Amino acid sequence: MRFRCWGVLAAVIVVGGCDLDPEYQPPKVTLPAHFDDASAGRQSAPPDAEWWRAFRDAQLIALEDRVDEANPDLAAALAHAQAAAARADAAASTQYPELDAGGQVTANKQSDDRPLRSADQPTYFGDNRLSAIVPAYEIDIWGRVADIVKAARAEADISADAYSEARIELHAELARDFVNLRGLDAESDLLKRTIDIYRSALELTHSRVTANISPPMDEERAKNQLATAEASASDLALRRAAFVTAIATLTGAAAPGFHIAPSMSRIAFPAMPRTTPGSVLLRRPDVAAAERDVAASSARIGVARAAFYPKFTIGLLGGTQDTGFNLLSLTNSTYSLGPAVSMPIFDFGLRESELKEAQDRFKAAAENYRSTVLRSLQDVQNSLSALRWLADEARHTQVAAEAARKTADMSMALYKDGASSYLDVFTAQNEALVAERATIVLRTLQLKANVSLMLALGGGWTRDASLEP
């Protein structure tokens, strides 16, 4: 009988090793050779973990470094990723037998009237044991356990990708806030200089009105112009304060007492790759996470299919047992070893439904992957188009601003000479301010479009000749 038991076990192990999940291939998605609005001539490159350094601003770099060190949202995302990795390790441990040890020392008393008690049984007895136990270990014939581990590993990868995505988005949010902050600094500096000009103009009109050279409305126009500019300066200060507190939170600092001094240093435009192949998007964390979800769904199909087949387990219970404490004697040894099998007979369609659910989830995950890739292509194309057309708009706006400033200067000179009305000065100065502020706003938009492109590519790029299309 003993040899027959071992023969069954050996046969089970020999036929083991099947795998019922589909042969996995990532869903096919047609990627463009390159994007529109990106000139040809040089290869693109992989994401850069510290892409913000491409803007070559020391304060931005210092603030970005603090995101990794102190941002609580990023720390939470990392903890979630580590927890998922631990769950995957726990799932992987089920591929191997578990060994437990135990022991007990008990004093027992039987009832005198216990049913079926014989006369020679003692009333008091001890039951002391030492044991080693291998709980029912599943022999993974159909690959069920292996597929559970595959799914858990893929889910851990999804959590790791979620952490990477959170990291990129937080760094991009900080970069956008910092770019907006420096744009407001530039606008504030422009308004400060403009207010000085308007104040001088008000003094001039006051003198001319006092001398009955100009009508009183000239002075009122000058007052209106100055007050409006001063109100705009206050509005810029309010908006700047909001960006400072946002940056404080992103860097893990308390908003009260956090300050960033105004600066007129210009943030540099990062060097652009001359071509951006669509394949670079497969490294985006959201795309990678969507692909891992497809892989996990594929593995779950294998788990659902294995449920239709018998489940083989083997268990072991061994040790020693004695009414006293002679537990190290071989004569007191005990053991129980053998395989077990359970198999489905009838479940009212439960397993068929679970398999159908797994297959449909796989289809949904595959379509979600394709949708994620398409959205990533859209993000990159939008950013590239924005960079192209904003650069073109900025060139024209710069020409307009220079012309408007010259017009304002000439109008003021003519007004001083009495050859022009203050209405001409008022109009020209307002147009000059609008045009000059537009150049600052457009530069800010260009920098933010660069940040958006970094985000769309999954974290910027570095040079890598291996990616040449």
Buried (B, 14 or more C-beta within 10 A) or exposed (E): EEEEEEEBBEEBBEEEEBBBBBEBEBBEBEBBEBBEBBEEEEBBBBBBBBBBBBBBBEBBEEBBBBBBEEBEBBBEBBEBBBEBBEBBEEBBEBEEEEEEEEEEEEEEEEEEEEEEEEEEEEEEEEEBBBBEBBEBBBBBBBBBBBBBBBBBBBBBBBBBBBBBBBBBBBBBBBBBBBBBBBBBBBBBBBBEEBBEBBBEBBEBBBEBBEEEEBBEEBBBBBBEBBEEBBEBBEEBEEBBEBBBBBBBBBBBBEEEEEEBEEBEEEBEBBEBBEBBBBEBBBBBBBBBBBBBBBBBBBBBBBBBBBBBBEBBBBBBBBBBBBEEEEBEEEEBEEEEBEBEEEEEEEEEEEBEEBBEEBBEBBEEBBEBBBEBBEBBBEBBBBBBBBBBEBEEBBEEBBEBBBEBBEBBBBBBEBBEEEEBBBEBBBBBBBBBBEBBBBBBBBBBBBBBBBBBBBBBBBBBBBEEEEBEE
